[in-house]
Structures are given as structure tokens and as C-alpha cells.
Amino acid sequence: MNALRHYQSGALEAKEFLFRTHIDARAGRPFVAMRLRSKIDGITHALPREFRAGFIDAIYLFVAAALRGKAPDLLLWDVLADLERPS
């Protein structure tokens, strides 16, 4: 698997992570922000650094959009297309 594929896989996993976290929040399950790093490390620790980069970049895109009041719909979000767009 090449570096780009690892990066894309990380981004797609981040989208799934965000979706699961959103579902948990809607169900009233607590999310402890201080545990975000340990959750990311748990998901990405054994994977290539490109995977981790894609994961973190996707999380950043989502947070940046949410802070602008335009959080993407996680079911429809084309995270890979958004990552390819110049900022």
C-alpha cells in the first residue's frame, strides 16, 4: 500500500470515528475531550505515519468547518475530495 493510500485510509477512518462519536453524543453518551489523543493513538498507533496524517487532517477539516458554522453532514461528506481542495 503506498503513502497516498495510507493517507486516504486514515482520512476515511477519521470520518467513521467522527460519525461514531456523533452517534454516541446524540445517544447521551459522554465524550471526554481530554481522551481524544488517547483515542487517536489507539486507532492509529500501529499504522503508518501517513495513515495518522490523513486521520488528523480529516479531523482538522471537520473541526474547522464546524467552527465556521458549516460542519459537514457525516453521512454525505466526501472527505477525500475536501482534502484535495486547496485551502
Backbone atoms as SQL, in Angstrom:
CREATE TABLE atoms (id INTEGER PRIMARY KEY, chain TEXT, resi INTEGER, resn TEXT, atom TEXT, x REAL, y REAL, z REAL);
INSERT INTO atoms VALUES
  (1, 'A', 1, 'MET', 'N', 0.854, -1.168, 0.000),
  (2, 'A', 1, 'MET', 'CA', 0.000, 0.000, 0.000),
  (3, 'A', 1, 'MET', 'C', 0.907, 1.240, 0.000),
  (4, 'A', 2, 'ASN', 'N', 0.653, 2.161, -0.867),
  (5, 'A', 2, 'ASN', 'CA', 1.517, 3.334, -0.947),
  (6, 'A', 2, 'ASN', 'C', 1.086, 4.416, 0.053),
  (7, 'A', 3, 'ALA', 'N', 1.904, 5.461, 0.150),
  (8, 'A', 3, 'ALA', 'CA', 1.671, 6.520, 1.134),
  (9, 'A', 3, 'ALA', 'C', 0.318, 7.205, 0.927),
  (10, 'A', 4, 'LEU', 'N', -0.056, 7.477, -0.320),
  (11, 'A', 4, 'LEU', 'CA', -1.341, 8.137, -0.588),
  (12, 'A', 4, 'LEU', 'C', -2.503, 7.276, -0.120),
  (13, 'A', 5, 'ARG', 'N', -2.409, 5.990, -0.357),
  (14, 'A', 5, 'ARG', 'CA', -3.490, 5.092, 0.090),
  (15, 'A', 5, 'ARG', 'C', -3.600, 5.062, 1.600),
  (16, 'A', 6, 'HIS', 'N', -2.466, 5.039, 2.279),
  (17, 'A', 6, 'HIS', 'CA', -2.489, 5.076, 3.747),
  (18, 'A', 6, 'HIS', 'C', -3.130, 6.378, 4.225),
  (19, 'A', 7, 'TYR', 'N', -2.742, 7.487, 3.604),
  (20, 'A', 7, 'TYR', 'CA', -3.292, 8.800, 3.966),
  (21, 'A', 7, 'TYR', 'C', -4.811, 8.805, 3.774),
  (22, 'A', 8, 'GLN', 'N', -5.270, 8.330, 2.634),
  (23, 'A', 8, 'GLN', 'CA', -6.703, 8.297, 2.350),
  (24, 'A', 8, 'GLN', 'C', -7.438, 7.375, 3.318),
  (25, 'A', 9, 'SER', 'N', -6.835, 6.246, 3.635),
  (26, 'A', 9, 'SER', 'CA', -7.449, 5.323, 4.591),
  (27, 'A', 9, 'SER', 'C', -7.586, 5.974, 5.961),
  (28, 'A', 10, 'GLY', 'N', -6.575, 6.737, 6.358),
  (29, 'A', 10, 'GLY', 'CA', -6.643, 7.445, 7.632),
  (30, 'A', 10, 'GLY', 'C', -7.762, 8.467, 7.637),
  (31, 'A', 11, 'ALA', 'N', -7.907, 9.187, 6.536),
  (32, 'A', 11, 'ALA', 'CA', -8.972, 10.189, 6.438),
  (33, 'A', 11, 'ALA', 'C', -10.350, 9.529, 6.511),
  (34, 'A', 12, 'LEU', 'N', -10.510, 8.421, 5.835),
  (35, 'A', 12, 'LEU', 'CA', -11.806, 7.722, 5.865),
  (36, 'A', 12, 'LEU', 'C', -12.090, 7.155, 7.251),
  (37, 'A', 13, 'GLU', 'N', -11.060, 6.682, 7.928),
  (38, 'A', 13, 'GLU', 'CA', -11.247, 6.184, 9.296),
  (39, 'A', 13, 'GLU', 'C', -11.631, 7.330, 10.229),
  (40, 'A', 14, 'ALA', 'N', -11.076, 8.520, 10.003),
  (41, 'A', 14, 'ALA', 'CA', -11.441, 9.682, 10.817),
  (42, 'A', 14, 'ALA', 'C', -12.917, 10.025, 10.632),
  (43, 'A', 15, 'LYS', 'N', -13.382, 9.937, 9.403),
  (44, 'A', 15, 'LYS', 'CA', -14.796, 10.204, 9.141),
  (45, 'A', 15, 'LYS', 'C', -15.659, 9.215, 9.923),
  (46, 'A', 16, 'GLU', 'N', -15.276, 7.953, 9.919),
  (47, 'A', 16, 'GLU', 'CA', -16.018, 6.936, 10.683),
  (48, 'A', 16, 'GLU', 'C', -15.943, 7.222, 12.184),
  (49, 'A', 17, 'PHE', 'N', -14.767, 7.612, 12.654),
  (50, 'A', 17, 'PHE', 'CA', -14.588, 7.967, 14.057),
  (51, 'A', 17, 'PHE', 'C', -15.520, 9.117, 14.436),
  (52, 'A', 18, 'LEU', 'N', -15.560, 10.151, 13.612),
  (53, 'A', 18, 'LEU', 'CA', -16.436, 11.290, 13.874),
  (54, 'A', 18, 'LEU', 'C', -17.903, 10.876, 13.860),
  (55, 'A', 19, 'PHE', 'N', -18.262, 10.008, 12.938),
  (56, 'A', 19, 'PHE', 'CA', -19.640, 9.537, 12.854),
  (57, 'A', 19, 'PHE', 'C', -20.023, 8.772, 14.125),
  (58, 'A', 20, 'ARG', 'N', -19.147, 7.856, 14.559),
  (59, 'A', 20, 'ARG', 'CA', -19.423, 7.094, 15.787),
  (60, 'A', 20, 'ARG', 'C', -19.509, 8.015, 16.997),
  (61, 'A', 21, 'THR', 'N', -18.633, 9.001, 17.066),
  (62, 'A', 21, 'THR', 'CA', -18.631, 9.940, 18.180),
  (63, 'A', 21, 'THR', 'C', -19.912, 10.770, 18.180),
  (64, 'A', 22, 'HIS', 'N', -20.357, 11.155, 16.986),
  (65, 'A', 22, 'HIS', 'CA', -21.602, 11.912, 16.854),
  (66, 'A', 22, 'HIS', 'C', -22.798, 11.080, 17.323),
  (67, 'A', 23, 'ILE', 'N', -22.845, 9.842, 16.912),
  (68, 'A', 23, 'ILE', 'CA', -23.938, 8.941, 17.332),
  (69, 'A', 23, 'ILE', 'C', -23.934, 8.780, 18.851),
  (70, 'A', 24, 'ASP', 'N', -22.739, 8.581, 19.426),
  (71, 'A', 24, 'ASP', 'CA', -22.635, 8.448, 20.881),
  (72, 'A', 24, 'ASP', 'C', -23.137, 9.703, 21.587),
  (73, 'A', 25, 'ALA', 'N', -22.771, 10.864, 21.059),
  (74, 'A', 25, 'ALA', 'CA', -23.195, 12.125, 21.668),
  (75, 'A', 25, 'ALA', 'C', -24.711, 12.281, 21.604),
  (76, 'A', 26, 'ARG', 'N', -25.291, 11.919, 20.478),
  (77, 'A', 26, 'ARG', 'CA', -26.751, 12.029, 20.335),
  (78, 'A', 26, 'ARG', 'C', -27.475, 11.057, 21.257),
  (79, 'A', 27, 'ALA', 'N', -26.821, 9.947, 21.583),
  (80, 'A', 27, 'ALA', 'CA', -27.417, 8.961, 22.482),
  (81, 'A', 27, 'ALA', 'C', -27.184, 9.319, 23.951),
  (82, 'A', 28, 'GLY', 'N', -26.503, 10.432, 24.181),
  (83, 'A', 28, 'GLY', 'CA', -26.273, 10.880, 25.549),
  (84, 'A', 28, 'GLY', 'C', -25.040, 10.287, 26.202),
  (85, 'A', 29, 'ARG', 'N', -24.240, 9.560, 25.436),
  (86, 'A', 29, 'ARG', 'CA', -23.014, 9.003, 25.999),
  (87, 'A', 29, 'ARG', 'C', -21.967, 10.104, 26.100),
  (88, 'A', 30, 'PRO', 'N', -21.293, 10.190, 27.231),
  (89, 'A', 30, 'PRO', 'CA', -20.334, 11.279, 27.409),
  (90, 'A', 30, 'PRO', 'C', -19.085, 11.097, 26.535),
  (91, 'A', 31, 'PHE', 'N', -18.558, 12.213, 26.093),
  (92, 'A', 31, 'PHE', 'CA', -17.284, 12.225, 25.375),
  (93, 'A', 31, 'PHE', 'C', -16.353, 13.132, 26.159),
  (94, 'A', 32, 'VAL', 'N', -15.251, 12.580, 26.598),
  (95, 'A', 32, 'VAL', 'CA', -14.290, 13.339, 27.386),
  (96, 'A', 32, 'VAL', 'C', -13.209, 13.845, 26.443),
  (97, 'A', 33, 'ALA', 'N', -13.192, 15.152, 26.243),
  (98, 'A', 33, 'ALA', 'CA', -12.260, 15.753, 25.288),
  (99, 'A', 33, 'ALA', 'C', -10.811, 15.431, 25.605),
  (100, 'A', 34, 'MET', 'N', -10.477, 15.314, 26.880),
  (101, 'A', 34, 'MET', 'CA', -9.094, 15.020, 27.255),
  (102, 'A', 34, 'MET', 'C', -8.656, 13.641, 26.768),
  (103, 'A', 35, 'ARG', 'N', -9.591, 12.786, 26.408),
  (104, 'A', 35, 'ARG', 'CA', -9.243, 11.449, 25.941),
  (105, 'A', 35, 'ARG', 'C', -9.106, 11.367, 24.425),
  (106, 'A', 36, 'LEU', 'N', -9.270, 12.492, 23.740),
  (107, 'A', 36, 'LEU', 'CA', -9.192, 12.480, 22.283),
  (108, 'A', 36, 'LEU', 'C', -7.839, 11.958, 21.808),
  (109, 'A', 37, 'ARG', 'N', -6.759, 12.443, 22.394),
  (110, 'A', 37, 'ARG', 'CA', -5.431, 11.991, 21.981),
  (111, 'A', 37, 'ARG', 'C', -5.276, 10.478, 22.187),
  (112, 'A', 38, 'SER', 'N', -5.740, 9.968, 23.305),
  (113, 'A', 38, 'SER', 'CA', -5.602, 8.530, 23.538),
  (114, 'A', 38, 'SER', 'C', -6.467, 7.730, 22.575),
  (115, 'A', 39, 'LYS', 'N', -7.628, 8.262, 22.196),
  (116, 'A', 39, 'LYS', 'CA', -8.461, 7.587, 21.198),
  (117, 'A', 39, 'LYS', 'C', -7.753, 7.571, 19.847),
  (118, 'A', 40, 'ILE', 'N', -7.182, 8.711, 19.462),
  (119, 'A', 40, 'ILE', 'CA', -6.458, 8.783, 18.190),
  (120, 'A', 40, 'ILE', 'C', -5.272, 7.838, 18.220),
  (121, 'A', 41, 'ASP', 'N', -4.521, 7.843, 19.315),
  (122, 'A', 41, 'ASP', 'CA', -3.373, 6.939, 19.433),
  (123, 'A', 41, 'ASP', 'C', -3.812, 5.479, 19.376),
  (124, 'A', 42, 'GLY', 'N', -4.934, 5.174, 20.003),
  (125, 'A', 42, 'GLY', 'CA', -5.426, 3.799, 19.985),
  (126, 'A', 42, 'GLY', 'C', -5.806, 3.330, 18.589),
  (127, 'A', 43, 'ILE', 'N', -6.330, 4.236, 17.786),
  (128, 'A', 43, 'ILE', 'CA', -6.735, 3.885, 16.424),
  (129, 'A', 43, 'ILE', 'C', -5.530, 3.825, 15.496),
  (130, 'A', 44, 'THR', 'N', -4.569, 4.723, 15.691),
  (131, 'A', 44, 'THR', 'CA', -3.508, 4.892, 14.695),
  (132, 'A', 44, 'THR', 'C', -2.137, 4.365, 15.116),
  (133, 'A', 45, 'HIS', 'N', -1.966, 3.901, 16.337),
  (134, 'A', 45, 'HIS', 'CA', -0.623, 3.600, 16.844),
  (135, 'A', 45, 'HIS', 'C', 0.157, 2.576, 16.028),
  (136, 'A', 46, 'ALA', 'N', -0.485, 1.577, 15.505),
  (137, 'A', 46, 'ALA', 'CA', 0.229, 0.509, 14.795),
  (138, 'A', 46, 'ALA', 'C', 0.235, 0.711, 13.282),
  (139, 'A', 47, 'LEU', 'N', -0.243, 1.852, 12.838),
  (140, 'A', 47, 'LEU', 'CA', -0.369, 2.099, 11.402),
  (141, 'A', 47, 'LEU', 'C', 0.689, 3.094, 10.936),
  (142, 'A', 48, 'PRO', 'N', 0.935, 3.169, 9.643),
  (143, 'A', 48, 'PRO', 'CA', 1.957, 4.086, 9.128),
  (144, 'A', 48, 'PRO', 'C', 1.648, 5.549, 9.442),
  (145, 'A', 49, 'ARG', 'N', 2.691, 6.361, 9.483),
  (146, 'A', 49, 'ARG', 'CA', 2.506, 7.779, 9.816),
  (147, 'A', 49, 'ARG', 'C', 1.620, 8.489, 8.807),
  (148, 'A', 50, 'GLU', 'N', 1.577, 8.027, 7.557),
  (149, 'A', 50, 'GLU', 'CA', 0.691, 8.626, 6.558),
  (150, 'A', 50, 'GLU', 'C', -0.774, 8.416, 6.940),
  (151, 'A', 51, 'PHE', 'N', -1.087, 7.260, 7.509),
  (152, 'A', 51, 'PHE', 'CA', -2.446, 6.984, 7.977),
  (153, 'A', 51, 'PHE', 'C', -2.816, 7.993, 9.061),
  (154, 'A', 52, 'ARG', 'N', -1.918, 8.170, 10.027),
  (155, 'A', 52, 'ARG', 'CA', -2.160, 9.116, 11.121),
  (156, 'A', 52, 'ARG', 'C', -2.326, 10.535, 10.574),
  (157, 'A', 53, 'ALA', 'N', -1.508, 10.910, 9.590),
  (158, 'A', 53, 'ALA', 'CA', -1.607, 12.249, 8.996),
  (159, 'A', 53, 'ALA', 'C', -2.972, 12.449, 8.347),
  (160, 'A', 54, 'GLY', 'N', -3.444, 11.467, 7.595),
  (161, 'A', 54, 'GLY', 'CA', -4.760, 11.568, 6.972),
  (162, 'A', 54, 'GLY', 'C', -5.866, 11.651, 8.003),
  (163, 'A', 55, 'PHE', 'N', -5.735, 10.876, 9.075),
  (164, 'A', 55, 'PHE', 'CA', -6.717, 10.870, 10.147),
  (165, 'A', 55, 'PHE', 'C', -6.798, 12.257, 10.790),
  (166, 'A', 56, 'ILE', 'N', -5.662, 12.800, 11.159),
  (167, 'A', 56, 'ILE', 'CA', -5.633, 14.092, 11.839),
  (168, 'A', 56, 'ILE', 'C', -6.053, 15.220, 10.896),
  (169, 'A', 57, 'ASP', 'N', -5.640, 15.165, 9.634),
  (170, 'A', 57, 'ASP', 'CA', -6.052, 16.196, 8.678),
  (171, 'A', 57, 'ASP', 'C', -7.566, 16.214, 8.493),
  (172, 'A', 58, 'ALA', 'N', -8.182, 15.046, 8.451),
  (173, 'A', 58, 'ALA', 'CA', -9.638, 14.975, 8.294),
  (174, 'A', 58, 'ALA', 'C', -10.347, 15.526, 9.536),
  (175, 'A', 59, 'ILE', 'N', -9.832, 15.191, 10.715),
  (176, 'A', 59, 'ILE', 'CA', -10.411, 15.736, 11.947),
  (177, 'A', 59, 'ILE', 'C', -10.309, 17.266, 11.913),
  (178, 'A', 60, 'TYR', 'N', -9.152, 17.777, 11.487),
  (179, 'A', 60, 'TYR', 'CA', -8.955, 19.226, 11.401),
  (180, 'A', 60, 'TYR', 'C', -9.973, 19.857, 10.445),
  (181, 'A', 61, 'LEU', 'N', -10.162, 19.259, 9.270),
  (182, 'A', 61, 'LEU', 'CA', -11.124, 19.815, 8.312),
  (183, 'A', 61, 'LEU', 'C', -12.522, 19.891, 8.906),
  (184, 'A', 62, 'PHE', 'N', -12.909, 18.837, 9.604),
  (185, 'A', 62, 'PHE', 'CA', -14.236, 18.814, 10.205),
  (186, 'A', 62, 'PHE', 'C', -14.367, 19.899, 11.273),
  (187, 'A', 63, 'VAL', 'N', -13.387, 19.987, 12.157),
  (188, 'A', 63, 'VAL', 'CA', -13.440, 20.975, 13.238),
  (189, 'A', 63, 'VAL', 'C', -13.428, 22.390, 12.661),
  (190, 'A', 64, 'ALA', 'N', -12.571, 22.647, 11.682),
  (191, 'A', 64, 'ALA', 'CA', -12.503, 23.972, 11.066),
  (192, 'A', 64, 'ALA', 'C', -13.843, 24.353, 10.444),
  (193, 'A', 65, 'ALA', 'N', -14.475, 23.419, 9.755),
  (194, 'A', 65, 'ALA', 'CA', -15.786, 23.690, 9.154),
  (195, 'A', 65, 'ALA', 'C', -16.832, 23.926, 10.238),
  (196, 'A', 66, 'ALA', 'N', -16.797, 23.129, 11.295),
  (197, 'A', 66, 'ALA', 'CA', -17.766, 23.281, 12.382),
  (198, 'A', 66, 'ALA', 'C', -17.604, 24.639, 13.064),
  (199, 'A', 67, 'LEU', 'N', -16.374, 25.079, 13.229),
  (200, 'A', 67, 'LEU', 'CA', -16.141, 26.380, 13.854),
  (201, 'A', 67, 'LEU', 'C', -16.638, 27.532, 12.989),
  (202, 'A', 68, 'ARG', 'N', -16.691, 27.305, 11.685),
  (203, 'A', 68, 'ARG', 'CA', -17.251, 28.311, 10.770),
  (204, 'A', 68, 'ARG', 'C', -18.772, 28.190, 10.687),
  (205, 'A', 69, 'GLY', 'N', -19.344, 27.224, 11.400),
  (206, 'A', 69, 'GLY', 'CA', -20.787, 27.022, 11.379),
  (207, 'A', 69, 'GLY', 'C', -21.264, 26.198, 10.199),
  (208, 'A', 70, 'LYS', 'N', -20.345, 25.470, 9.559),
  (209, 'A', 70, 'LYS', 'CA', -20.695, 24.688, 8.369),
  (210, 'A', 70, 'LYS', 'C', -20.176, 23.260, 8.475),
  (211, 'A', 71, 'ALA', 'N', -20.456, 22.607, 9.583),
  (212, 'A', 71, 'ALA', 'CA', -19.999, 21.228, 9.761),
  (213, 'A', 71, 'ALA', 'C', -20.615, 20.338, 8.691),
  (214, 'A', 72, 'PRO', 'N', -19.810, 19.506, 8.051),
  (215, 'A', 72, 'PRO', 'CA', -20.356, 18.641, 7.000),
  (216, 'A', 72, 'PRO', 'C', -21.269, 17.558, 7.568),
  (217, 'A', 73, 'ASP', 'N', -22.233, 17.152, 6.770),
  (218, 'A', 73, 'ASP', 'CA', -23.081, 16.014, 7.109),
  (219, 'A', 73, 'ASP', 'C', -22.198, 14.774, 6.999),
  (220, 'A', 74, 'LEU', 'N', -21.984, 14.091, 8.099),
  (221, 'A', 74, 'LEU', 'CA', -21.037, 12.975, 8.114),
  (222, 'A', 74, 'LEU', 'C', -21.454, 11.814, 7.221),
  (223, 'A', 75, 'LEU', 'N', -22.736, 11.684, 6.936),
  (224, 'A', 75, 'LEU', 'CA', -23.180, 10.622, 6.030),
  (225, 'A', 75, 'LEU', 'C', -22.845, 10.937, 4.577),
  (226, 'A', 76, 'LEU', 'N', -22.833, 12.217, 4.232),
  (227, 'A', 76, 'LEU', 'CA', -22.643, 12.626, 2.843),
  (228, 'A', 76, 'LEU', 'C', -21.258, 13.210, 2.565),
  (229, 'A', 77, 'TRP', 'N', -20.485, 13.466, 3.586),
  (230, 'A', 77, 'TRP', 'CA', -19.212, 14.168, 3.466),
  (231, 'A', 77, 'TRP', 'C', -18.216, 13.383, 2.623),
  (232, 'A', 78, 'ASP', 'N', -17.732, 14.014, 1.568),
  (233, 'A', 78, 'ASP', 'CA', -16.671, 13.421, 0.749),
  (234, 'A', 78, 'ASP', 'C', -15.344, 13.965, 1.259),
  (235, 'A', 79, 'VAL', 'N', -14.862, 13.353, 2.311),
  (236, 'A', 79, 'VAL', 'CA', -13.659, 13.827, 2.986),
  (237, 'A', 79, 'VAL', 'C', -12.449, 13.839, 2.051),
  (238, 'A', 80, 'LEU', 'N', -12.352, 12.865, 1.167),
  (239, 'A', 80, 'LEU', 'CA', -11.201, 12.808, 0.261),
  (240, 'A', 80, 'LEU', 'C', -11.206, 13.983, -0.711),
  (241, 'A', 81, 'ALA', 'N', -12.377, 14.345, -1.212),
  (242, 'A', 81, 'ALA', 'CA', -12.471, 15.498, -2.104),
  (243, 'A', 81, 'ALA', 'C', -12.102, 16.787, -1.365),
  (244, 'A', 82, 'ASP', 'N', -12.564, 16.917, -0.132),
  (245, 'A', 82, 'ASP', 'CA', -12.242, 18.105, 0.656),
  (246, 'A', 82, 'ASP', 'C', -10.754, 18.189, 0.955),
  (247, 'A', 83, 'LEU', 'N', -10.120, 17.062, 1.183),
  (248, 'A', 83, 'LEU', 'CA', -8.669, 17.069, 1.440),
  (249, 'A', 83, 'LEU', 'C', -7.876, 17.462, 0.202),
  (250, 'A', 84, 'GLU', 'N', -8.405, 17.173, -0.965),
  (251, 'A', 84, 'GLU', 'CA', -7.700, 17.513, -2.216),
  (252, 'A', 84, 'GLU', 'C', -7.833, 18.979, -2.582),
  (253, 'A', 85, 'ARG', 'N', -8.869, 19.645, -2.062),
  (254, 'A', 85, 'ARG', 'CA', -9.084, 21.057, -2.398),
  (255, 'A', 85, 'ARG', 'C', -8.021, 21.908, -1.716),
  (256, 'A', 86, 'PRO', 'N', -7.499, 22.886, -2.458),
  (257, 'A', 86, 'PRO', 'CA', -6.539, 23.800, -1.816),
  (258, 'A', 86, 'PRO', 'C', -7.254, 24.652, -0.776),
  (259, 'A', 87, 'SER', 'N', -6.570, 24.928, 0.319),
  (260, 'A', 87, 'SER', 'CA', -7.214, 25.719, 1.375),
  (261, 'A', 87, 'SER', 'C', -7.042, 27.196, 1.179);
